């Protein structure tokens, strides 16, 4: 009875994954899909496979291709998966407690995955290239290895450009422009232009800026008539009505909840508080709000 080559005597470049935490049965189902396929086709199958072991097998396949390129100087476009298999590894024994004091065994299977890649024969390469030419495909540009090489080269080029850009001083361009401006314009003309500026206009503009800042400071967080609490939490002068942003209620001095309310904003009058959207406790607006909250809770 004739047998094939032994496992350790099969020709080609190989890669191993030892003690993979998956059963050999599950690994063999995925290995059967890529056996005999080219590297580009096998990489696509593993990339879109929904099995969890596909990631492990894809890493093993990429490692075998790298070994062939670096150690045997074989181009990835001319390689295919000549053999792939999964052997049983050691089984981890675990126990799970069951009813009536019993224990059930848990077997955590492991396996050893091997992927062997070989080069096509010249006749097979000629046939594949003619088939790709008729179909309008270019195997070298469509292969996963070539695409990976281009991505690595592109990343390295971008990194080199980024380093060169970081080494160039940022102020060089501005300095050149500054020198150019000095050469084009006369210094005396600049001095004469400064003398023509009216000091009264500058004073007028400065007053307008100060008035604008005062107007901004006069407007409180909820519009005119509102003010934020001081640093110690007390009310600013002229603002005695407390407002709570969570409940949107305001409380006047002497009210039932005035002392217990933590003021987040102060108002000068009740009209200012109502204009800002706040309501008095027990008012009609507050009753409508409570009714809406109750309906939302019921839903």
C-alpha positions, 0 to 999 in steps of 0.5 A: 500500500502506497502512502504520500509524503510524510508530514515533515518531508513535504516540500515547500516553506511552512509556518506553524501555530502551536497550542492554538486554543481551538479544536482541530475539527474547527480549524480543519473546516477552514483549512479545507477552504484554502487548500490548493488556492493561491496566496491572494485567493486564500487571503481573501477567503480568510479575510471574509470568513466568519469563523474565529479561527480564520484570524489565527490561520491568516497569521500563519499563512502570512508568516509562511509567505514571509518565510518564503520571501525572506529565506527562499527569495520566492515572490508571493505572487507565484505561491499557493497553499500546497498543504495545510493541516491541523493536529490534535494538541493537549486537552485541558481538563476542567470541572463544572459542579452539577446537581447532587454533588456531581462534577462534569468534565470540561475538555478545552481542546487545542491544536497545532496548525501547519501551513505549507506554501509552494511555488507554481511550476512554470507550466502552471504559471503560464496557464494562470497568466494567460487566464488572467490576461483573458479575464482582464486581471493582473495577478501581480497588482491584485495580490495581497502581498503586493498590496501590503508592500505598497501600503508599507512603502506609502506609510514610510513615505508619509512618515518621512515627509512628516519628519521633514516638515517637523524639522523645518522652522515655522518662522522662516517663511514669516521672516522672509515676508517681513524682510520683503515688506521692509525692502518694498516700503520706506521707513520714513513713509511709515513714520509719516503715516503714523503722524497722520492718525488723529489722537481724538479718534483713538480716544473715541474708539477706546471709549467705545470699547470700554462702554461695550465691555460694560454692556456685556458685564451688565447682562447676566446669565439669564439676560437683563435683570439677572446676576450670578452669585458672588464667590461666597454664594451671596446675592449681589447688591440689588438682586434679592430674588433667588432662582433655581435652574433645575426646577426653574422656580424663583423665590422672593425674600420671606417666602417659604423656601427662600432660605432652603433654596440654593441660588444659582442665579439672582434676579432684581425683580419678579418680572425679570425672573418670569421674563427669563422663564422662571415661575413662582412656586404654586403658579399656573405655569408650575402646575402645567409643568408638573402635569406634563411630568406626571403624564410622561411618568405615566406613559 
